[in-house]
Amino acid sequence: HEHFEMARLVVARHLDLKRMFAIWRVDPPWQPVTKKGQGQRMGGGKGAIDHYVTPI
């Protein structure tokens, strides 16, 4: 989430707010990323959900 805020601040710094505006809408993370536990052998199906991301 912090990288979206950093990008918003950088863009807002270069905007002339008197002449234009920007609406920011960032979808919450919804796509799960799976990961197998460390030390597990190959195979055995897909790993457990590790975290969620927002694809761009």
N, C-alpha and C positions, 0 to 999 in steps of 0.2 A: 504494500500500500504506500510505503514511503517514496518509492520511485515515481509513482504517479504524482504525488505532491511536489516532488522536485521538478518534474517536467512542467507542471502547471505554473510553478513560480518562475521558471525560466521564460516560458512563453508570455506570461503576464507582464514580465519586466520589459518586454519588447513591444507590447501592444500600446497603442494610443487609445486610452479608455474613453476619450471624448468622441472619437470617430468610429470606434468599432467595439464589439463585445464578443465574448466567447462563453458558451455554455458547456460545462464539463459534466459528462455523465460516464462513469466508469462502472461497468458491471462487476458484481462481486465474483470472486473465484468460484467456478462451478465444475470445472473438469478435474476429475481425480487423477493423480499420478501415483502409480503403484511402485513398490520397491520390495525386493526380497531381503530378508534379514542377512546380516553379515555372517559368513561362515556356512551358509546353506549351499548345498550342491545344486548343480544345474538341473532343470526339469521340475516336475512337481506342480506345474500350473502357474498361474499368475500370482504375484505377491500381494500382500495386503496394501491398502491405501495408505500412502505416506503423507501426502498433502494435496491441496487443491490449487489450481492455477486458472488464470483467465487467458485463453488463447488470443493472440492478436494476429 
